[in-house]
Amino acid sequence: DEQGGGQWGDFTGLESKEIRRVFIRKVYSILMIQLSITFGLIALFHFTPSIREY
């Protein structure tokens, strides 16, 4: 509705607890993957002598 006074309609997608739970799980999964890769690279650069000397 173009003249709805800024209302976005009756979207109820994130109101469902199941959908919200799945969304939060995906977000935390992506975050944990990114942190794991970051810490893995830090460990590689810290504990590999030839890379550390560079």
C-alpha positions as CSV (number, residue, x, y, z in Angstrom):
1,D,0.0,0.0,0.0
2,E,1.7,3.2,-1.2
3,Q,-0.4,5.4,1.1
4,G,-0.1,3.1,4.2
5,G,1.6,5.8,6.3
6,G,4.9,4.0,6.3
7,Q,3.5,0.6,7.2
8,W,5.2,-2.4,5.7
9,G,2.2,-4.6,5.8
10,D,1.4,-7.7,7.9
11,F,4.7,-9.5,7.5
12,T,4.9,-12.2,10.1
13,G,8.0,-14.0,8.9
14,L,10.2,-13.3,12.0
15,E,7.4,-13.7,14.4
16,S,7.4,-17.5,14.2
17,K,9.6,-18.9,16.9
18,E,10.8,-21.7,14.7
19,I,11.9,-19.4,11.9
20,R,13.6,-17.1,14.4
21,R,15.5,-20.0,16.0
22,V,16.7,-21.3,12.6
23,F,17.8,-17.8,11.6
24,I,19.8,-17.3,14.8
25,R,21.4,-20.7,14.4
26,K,22.5,-19.8,10.9
27,V,23.9,-16.5,12.1
28,Y,25.8,-18.1,14.9
29,S,27.1,-20.8,12.6
30,I,28.5,-18.3,10.2
31,L,30.1,-16.4,13.0
32,M,31.7,-19.5,14.5
33,I,33.0,-20.5,11.0
34,Q,34.6,-17.1,10.5
35,L,36.1,-17.1,14.0
36,S,37.5,-20.6,13.5
37,I,39.2,-19.6,10.2
38,T,40.6,-16.5,11.8
39,F,42.0,-18.3,14.8
40,G,43.3,-21.1,12.6
41,L,45.3,-18.5,10.5
42,I,46.6,-16.8,13.6
43,A,47.8,-20.2,15.0
44,L,49.4,-21.0,11.6
45,F,51.3,-17.8,11.6
46,H,52.2,-18.0,15.2
47,F,53.4,-21.6,15.5
48,T,55.1,-22.1,12.1
49,P,58.7,-21.1,12.5
50,S,59.4,-20.3,8.8
51,I,56.3,-18.1,8.5
52,R,57.0,-16.5,11.9
53,E,60.6,-15.5,10.8
54,Y,59.2,-13.8,7.7
